[in-house]
Amino acid sequence: MSKKRERLVIVGNGMATTRLVEELVARRYDGDITVLGDEDHPAYNRILLSAVLEGTHPIDALTLRQPEWYAAQGVDLRTGARVLEIERDLRDVMLVDGTKIEFDKLVLATGAIPTLPPIRGLVQLDGALHPKVHAFRSLADCERLIEAVEALPEGSRAVVVGGGLLGLQVARALSVRGVATEVVEGTEHLLSQQVDRRGGTVLKRHLKKLGTEVYTGARAVRLTDEGLKLDNGFLLETDLVVLTAGGRPSTALARRAGLTVRRGVVVGDRLESVDDDAIFAIGDCAEHAGKVTGFVPPAWEQAGLLAAHLTGEDVKYEGSRAVARLRATGLDVAVLGDPEHTEGDVVEVTNPIVGTHRKLVVDGNVIVAGTLIGDLSRIGLITQLFDRRTILADSEPGELLMADRPEGDSSILLPDDAEVCACAGVSAGRIRSCRTFEEAKEKTRATTGCGGCSSVVRELIEAAKAPV
């Protein structure tokens, strides 16, 4: 009698799910995989949504895997399939159309959902958002916003609520499209979750030079026909309001199924629910050791580890070392780890006139966190030192921040297995195998992710072509 094949159902069809399926296929997972995505289109690169809004990338460049790929791998991909309930006792999930799908193991990769800030007037009496108001989290949000921007008359104005990574990307994209844009941030400086006050000040000055006004330490409180009113009394005339301030893990399904949820679905060291070891959670909806991630690289790391577990490896998740980059024309920001809450010695260089801020947090001569604003020429090397926990000489942290390039050390010296692009999961060796920048762009997508990889990719290719 043949062995019954394991039935694996994945709820959610985002970037974490795509990486999980890719890893399972590569590892020859011996089971039946069903992917349930509530959006009507295949998974796409959310990192690039602001680039689509800016106009530097077409929408079709965002698709991670075409439906034909899933079919060729024997994966049952169902788009437009919203899950209504998880029946743990019956080991099945029910879709909103009444369809029931049985599982032996279930993965929740439901991501995060936007939260509305407490601004009066955002929502109309019928429950719909005010026509001027747009969220920005999904491809559908991006398409609606582009349509709204293209319909605006010349001289129109926009306000972006939220001065985090996404808010700055959206503000810059709108400015590039010719819309006079202002940013409202309730905390005392921009990117307050990732950078310190000096870094926030440099960013604010830089944005002002690019034509974007910034209001920090002020909260939007009311939207009227006249504009958006702030709690400091300012009234910002606007034709568009874009909400980028906040999101929370999507956990409603898990809660209704009786799984433990705090901020996210609480999981153990193998990313299994603490209540049910046949149910797992990865990405933005998962909470491990009291932390939720909110970034793509940790979600991909979790996906790889879960794939290893599901194919029989004895692995444990110990948390992720995230690298976040801001993708926007004229704005260069990279954040390694959590520089504002990580203990260690701080090496810092700030030049507000030039518009650069560089900070490394070092513990035991190892880079444990960092911030680079305005100059990412060293990001490839610093990221590798950070990821590999390389022990540095006493003088090296300062040299990394002060010199144009560390003497005798450059990204071209990265080993073949060093990951150049966390967004596309591409190694230095794979880049070196390409003969041109365009070939690398087509084959590896390393130049289409976070936006900070292009210079390293060009350098690796040029070095590979140079005579020895």
Disulfide bonds with the S-S distance in Angstrom:
none
